Amino acid sequence: MSDTTIQNMLTVSASPHKRTGDTTRGIMLDVIIAMLPALVLSVVLFGPRALVVTLVSVAFCVLFEFLSRKAMKRENTVGDLSAVVTGMLLAFNLPSTMPLWMVIIGDAVAIIVVKQFFGGIGQNFVNPALVGRIVLMASFPVAISDYPAPFAWKIGAVDAVTTATPLAQFTGIYGAENIKNAINATDLPTLANMFFGVRGGCLGETCAAALLLGFLYLLIRRVISPTIPFVYIGTVAVIMLIAGKGNLMFVGYQLLAGGLLLGAIFMATDYTTSPVSFKGKIIYAVGCGVITSLIRIFGSLPEGVSFSIILMNILVPHIEHLTTPKPFGTVKQKKQKGEAK
């Protein structure tokens, strides 16, 4: 037996030792495929402008990644498709009426500032697409809340026909003495329309059916774990059941409205900005659910998904530190008598 063979046999490396054929490009491609149903439905509901916003967002995210990697003299990572995913997610968090130059500003913030300034994929500590959306929300609040009514594009009235999101309509319902009567008195879409996306909202958040189809695909492909989405959505459901005084219709609207499903499935599960351990995922997801619910009930904004995920992203290193399992065989050292605490 040669010395090289013996050396290879005796090589020891840190765990985990299991190898798979998964690559960043393959994982990102699966995420893109999972988002396609929501993209198709957004075009059906809000017209070709939805596709234009998405394509522009993707194109400039890729361009900004290419240029920033060139300027920083780093290996170019455009081929891993992560910039495409960021571009799609940012577009999914915007209305179809969003001016394209504003979309490009959001792309620049997401890719250059949040992602590349911190070293690129795997180094950012918050979700780039969500930070891009929050910057646009703070800078252009009127434009980002200009939601066209579903199918308005078919009658050529996209600019004239706008609608409030269901969560905005819920402002007067929180704390109502009779939740059921308050819901019936409000001109809300039916729960069936909510499920199929026939309501106002951002491109990728309206059609729950399309998002759940994408979620199923990601689970089958084992791209994500169901822990974070289930716990996140479940936490919101429990809190809203209490806030809604046991009214299941109230809970249904809360789960289907806003960007809860989009955030729980596609953004809270981001590998870089979410915990690795099972306990960490539980804590992280519960935190997202609690903050989302509190903002919706008590905040001045109708929606809280973006802020809740960003805040919990920031806490992930601390969550990881508290929930990291101890190595097998580790014995906790006892403090000697008189040792300083």
N, C-alpha and C positions, 0 to 999 in steps of 0.2 A: 504494500500500500504506500503510495507516494506521500511526501510531506504535505503537499497541497491538499490532498484528500483528507488527511488526518486533521489539518488545520480547519477545513470547512466543517468537519464533523463536530469539532469541539467549539465552534463559534457560538457564543451565547449572546442573546439580545434581549432587550426589555420586552415584556408582554404589551399588547396581545400578539400572539404568534400566528393567528389565523389570517390567511391571505385570501382576498377575493378579487374578482375581475372588475370591481366597481372603480370608476374614474370620475373625476369632477365633471368632465364633459358629459359622461353618461347620465349622471345624476341630474345635472341641469337640463339635459334633453328630456328626461322624464318629467321634470317640473313644467317645462314648456308645453309638453303634450297634455299634461293634466290641466293646464290653463286654457287650452284651446276651446273646450266647450263654452266656457264663460266668455271668451272673446267672440265666438260665433254668435252667441245670444245677445251680446252687447251691440253687435252690428244689426241684428234683427230688430232690436228694441229702439236703438238710438241712431241708426242709419250709418252710412259710409263714413261719416265724420269720426265715429268711434274707432274705425280701423285706421284712419289717418292719424289720429292722436297716438294710437299704439305704435304704429310704424315709425312715426317721428321720434317718439320717446326711445324706442329700441335703437334706431339708427344713431341718435346722438349719444346715447349711453355707450355704445360700441366705439364711436368716434372719440369720445372723451377718454375712454379707457386706453385706446391705442395711442393717442397723443400724450397723455400723462405718463404712460409707461416709457414712451420714447424720450420725453423730456427728463424723466428721472433716471434714464439709462438702465432700466430694468428689463428683464425678460418679458416679452409681450404675452399677455394672458387672454387676449381677445378670443382665442380658439376654445377656451373652456366654457363659453356660453353664459357665464355668470352675469355679464353685462346685459345680455339679452333678457335674462330673468328679471334683473333690476328694472330695466326699461319697461317690461310688461307690467310688473307690479306697480310701478309708479303710475303708469297710464290707467291701471285698474282702479286707482284711488282718486281719479280725477273725472269730472263730468266731460261729456263729449263736446261741450261748448267752450272748453278751456282754450284760450288763445295759444297758438303753437309756440310763440316766443317765450311764453311763461312756462310751458312744458319743458323747453330747452334749459331754462334756468334751473328747474327742479332736477333735470338730468345732471347738470354740472355740479350741483350741490351733492347729489347722491354719489356720483362716481368720483369726482376729483377730491372733494372735501372729506366726505365720510369714509370712502373706501380707499382711495389711493394715497391720501395723506397719511394714513395709518399703516400702509404697507401692502395694500391689495387684499385679494380674497383670503379669508381666514384670519385677517388681522383687525378688521373693523369691529368695534365693540357694541355698535348699535346697527339696526337694520337700515341700510342706505335709502331704500325706497320710501320708508316711513319718514325719515328725516327730510327728504326732498319734499314730501307732501306737507309736512308741518311748516317748513319754510314758506312754501307757496300759500298755505292757509293763513299764515301770519302776514305775508306781504300782499296778497291779493284775495282778501276774504270775500269780496263780491263775486269775482270771477269763479272762484272755486265752489261757490254755493249756488251757481246758476244751473240748476238741473232741468233739462228739457223733459217734457212729459213723454212717456213711451209712445212710439209710433207717430209722434208729431212730425217727424221728418217726411213721412209719407204724404202729408198734406201741405208740405212746404212751409211749415210754421214753426220751425225749430227755435228761431229767435223770439217768436212772439208767445209761444206756449211754454211756460215754465211751471214747475210744480214744487211744492215743499216735500221733503222726505218724510216718511212716516214718523221717524224719531222727532223731527221738528214739530210735528203735529201732536206729539205726546206731551208737550210741555205743560199743558193744562190738565193732564190726566193724572200725573204723579200726585199722590196725596188726596185724590178725590174721595169723597165719602163713599160713593157707589161707583166702583171701577167699571162695572159692566155698563151702566148707564152712560158713563163718561165716554167709553169707547164707542158705543152705539151712536152717541150724539156727535161724534167726530167723523168727518168724511175720509175715513181710512180705506185703503184698498182691502179687499178680502184676503184672508190668509192664503187662499189658493193663488191669487194674483201675486202675493208676496213670495210664495214658493217658486213661481215660474218667472218672476222678475218684472211683472207688469206694474211698475211703480217708478217714481223718481229716485235718482241716486247716482253714484259713481259707476263707471263702466263695468267693473268686474265684481261689484258687490250685490247687484240686484237679484240675479237669478240663483236662488239657493239650489235648485235642482242641478244646474251646471257645476256649481262648486262642489256639491256632494259627489257628483260623478267623477270629478277630478280627484277628490279625496279618496274615493274607492280605488282609482287607478294607482295612486301613490302607495296605498296600503298593500295592494296586490304586488306591486313592484318592490315593496319593502324599502321605499325611499325614506319614509317617515314612520315614526312610531305613533300609534293612536293616543298615547297617554296625554300629551299636551292638548290636542284639540278636544278630547272628551272631557278632561278636567276643567279646561278653560270654559267651554260652553256649559258644562254642568254647574260650575260655580255661579255663572251668570243666571242660569235657570233657577237655582235655589234661592238666590238673593231676590230675584224678580218675583218669585212665587210669594215670598214674604212681603215684598213691597207692594205687590198687587193683591194682597189680602186673599191669596189662594185662587185667584182668577187665572185659569189656564190660557184663556185667550190673550190676556195681558202678557203672559210668559211667551206665548207663540210669537206675538209681534216683536217682542224684545229679541228673540233668537233669530228671527228672519230679517229684521230691519238693520240698517246700518251695515258696517263692515265686519260684524262679528265672525261670520263664517269664513270670509276671505282672510281676515287676520289670524284666526285660530288655525286654519289649515295651511296657509301658504307663507305667513310671515312670523308667527310665533314659533314655528318649527324650524326656523333657519339654523343650520348646524353651528355656525360661528357664534351666534348670539343667544343660544339657549343651552341649558345645562345638559350634561352627559348622563349623570346618574339618575336612576329612577326616582329617588327621593327628591333630588334637585328639580326634576321635571314637574313633580307634584307641587312643590312649593312655588315654583315659577308660574305654573298655570293658574294656581289658586290666586296668586298675586295679581295676575293679569285680569282674572275675572272680577275680583273685588274692586280694583281700581276702575275698570270699565263701568261697573255697576254704579259706583259712587259718583263718577262723573256724569253719568246719564241721569241719575236721580237728583243730585244736589248741585251739579256744575252748571255754568252758564252756557256751555256747549251741549248740543243734543247727543253728540257721539264722543266716546272715550277710548276706542280701540287703539288708535295710533299712539296716544299718549301713554296708555297702560303698557303696551308692548315695549316702547322706548324706555320707560322707567324701569321695567323689569329687566330689560337688556343690560342696563347699567348695574343692576344688582347681581347679575349672573356670577361674576367672579367671587363675590361673597357667599352666594348660595353654594357654589362649587366647593369652596373652602370648608363650609360647614357640613356638607353631605358627602365629601370624598371618603370612600370606604378605606378602612385601615388595611395595610398589607397583611397577608396571612402570617400568623405567628408573632405579630407585634404585641409586645407586653408593655402596658402603661407603667412608666417608672413612678414609684412611690416617692414622695418628698420626704427627705430626712427630717427628723425632729429638729426644730430650730432653724430650718432652711427658709430663706426669705421667700415670700409668696409673690 
